[in-house]
Each structure stands twice: as C-alpha cells, then as structure tokens.
C-alpha cells in the first residue's frame, strides 16, 4: 500500500479548511496513517524544499510556510500521512495544478487556492512521487508516529 505526505499550509489553516480537505481525501478511499500539528522551523522547511535550493522562489515559499503572509500566531502546519492504492497520484489529481489560477475549479487548489499580493497560496503540499513521499514522511514523522 502506497503512502504519501500532505501538508495543510498556513493559508488553508487560517481559513479552517483542514477538515474539508481531509474529508475529500477520505472520500477517495485514502486512510490517515499519521497526523500531527507542527510548528515548522526554517531548517525543516529548507530540508523539505531542498529541490528549490538556488531557485528564486525559495525565499517566498519559506516566508509563506513560516506564516509571514497570514494571521496565525505561529508557524503551524498540519502534516498527514495518507495511504492507499496509488495514493500519490490520487492525491495529486485531487489537488490540481500547483498554480491555483490554472487548477481546475473542482480541485482543492482550484477551490481554495489563490494568488494574493503576488504570493501563490495553494492550500496543500503533496509529494510528487512515491520516492519523494518516503523522503518527506521521514522528515516530518518519526517511524512510530505512522501506522504500519
């Protein structure tokens, strides 16, 4: 059974969308195998977004994920491990395009994402491949925090 990581981002938390987002994944038959609220550090986020190292987007992503563009009192992120058949592909399809302005309106990013003050706020991060999912799950969760 495949696992994937999703991170409910600060914009979606501020709008109180976590339950709605999770219910969409559960409706797809995916199971929650791990869950936690994390006050993300810059170090953790830099490791998570290592693929953006040297990219002009990295600073903006870090500021966004650290809550600079919302009204939360901390750097809260809701992290989940979802599992099921073809979990990575099914989650990515439900999310839609990374840019919410290009995402189909029935997808999570199409419905809940936006570009505000030049900052892309797309509600949810999801692993892109099964290999990336394992790397990311290991960053955000201890082995004992994920159901086997």
C-alpha positions in Angstrom: 0.0 0.0 0.0 1.4 3.4 -1.0 1.9 6.3 1.3 2.1 10.0 0.7 2.6 13.2 2.7 0.3 16.1 2.6 0.9 19.4 4.4 -2.0 21.7 5.0 -0.4 25.1 4.6 -0.9 28.2 6.7 -3.4 29.8 4.3 -5.8 26.8 4.5 -5.3 26.5 8.3 -6.2 30.2 8.7 -9.4 29.6 6.6 -10.2 26.5 8.8 -10.2 24.1 5.8 -8.3 21.2 7.2 -11.4 19.1 7.9 -12.8 19.8 4.4 -9.5 18.9 2.8 -9.1 15.7 4.7 -12.7 14.6 4.0 -12.0 14.9 0.3 -9.1 12.5 0.6 -11.0 10.1 2.8 -13.8 10.2 0.2 -11.2 8.9 -2.3 -10.7 5.9 0.0 -7.4 7.1 1.4 -6.7 6.3 5.0 -4.9 8.7 7.5 -1.9 6.8 8.8 -0.2 9.7 10.6 -1.3 13.1 11.8 0.3 16.0 13.7 0.4 19.7 14.1 3.9 21.1 13.5 5.4 24.5 14.2 7.7 24.4 11.3 11.2 25.7 11.6 13.2 27.3 8.7 15.7 24.4 8.9 12.9 21.8 8.4 11.4 23.7 5.6 14.8 24.2 3.9 15.3 20.5 4.0 11.8 19.8 2.8 12.2 22.2 -0.1 15.8 21.2 -0.9 14.7 20.8 -4.6 14.2 24.6 -4.7 17.7 25.4 -3.5 19.1 28.2 -5.6 15.6 28.9 -7.0 14.3 32.5 -6.9 11.1 31.0 -5.4 12.7 29.6 -2.3 12.6 32.7 -0.1 8.9 33.4 -0.9 8.0 29.8 -0.2 9.8 29.8 3.2 8.2 33.1 4.2 4.8 31.8 3.2 5.3 28.4 5.1 6.6 30.3 8.1 3.4 32.2 8.3 4.6 35.6 7.2 1.5 36.2 5.0 -1.2 35.2 7.4 -2.6 36.0 10.8 -1.7 32.8 12.7 0.3 33.3 15.9 2.8 30.6 15.0 4.2 28.6 12.1 1.5 26.0 12.3 1.3 23.3 9.6 -0.9 20.2 9.7 1.0 17.2 8.4 -0.6 14.0 7.4 0.5 10.6 6.0 -2.2 9.2 3.8 -2.1 5.7 2.4 -4.0 3.6 -0.2 -3.6 2.3 -3.7 -1.8 4.8 -5.9 -2.0 7.3 -3.1 0.5 9.8 -4.6 -1.2 10.0 -8.0 -4.7 10.2 -6.5 -3.8 13.0 -4.1 -2.1 15.0 -6.8 -5.1 14.6 -9.1 -7.4 15.8 -6.3 -5.2 18.8 -5.6 -5.0 20.1 -9.2 -2.3 22.3 -10.7 0.3 23.9 -8.3 -0.8 27.4 -9.5 -4.4 27.8 -8.2 -5.2 30.1 -11.1 -4.5 27.2 -13.5 -6.1 24.4 -11.4 -9.5 23.1 -12.4 -12.2 24.6 -10.3 -13.3 21.3 -8.8 -9.9 20.5 -7.4 -8.7 21.5 -3.9 -6.3 24.2 -5.2 -8.9 25.4 -7.7 -11.4 25.8 -5.0 -9.3 27.0 -2.1 -6.1 28.4 -3.5 -5.4 32.0 -4.7 -2.6 34.4 -5.6 -2.6 37.2 -3.0 -0.2 40.1 -3.1 1.9 38.2 -5.7 2.2 35.1 -3.4 0.8 31.8 -4.5 -1.3 30.3 -1.7 -2.2 26.8 -2.8 -3.5 25.3 0.4 -1.8 21.9 0.4 1.6 20.4 -0.4 1.6 16.8 -1.6 4.5 14.5 -2.5 5.2 14.2 -6.2 6.4 10.6 -6.4 6.4 7.6 -4.1 10.2 8.1 -3.5 9.7 11.8 -2.6 6.8 10.7 -0.3 9.1 8.4 1.7 11.8 11.1 2.0 9.2 13.7 3.1 7.4 11.4 5.5 10.8 10.6 7.2 11.4 14.4 7.5 8.1 15.2 9.2 7.3 12.0 11.1 9.2 9.6 13.4 8.6 5.9 12.4 6.5 5.3 15.5 4.1 8.1 14.5 3.0 6.4 11.3 0.7 3.3 11.3 2.2 0.3 9.7 
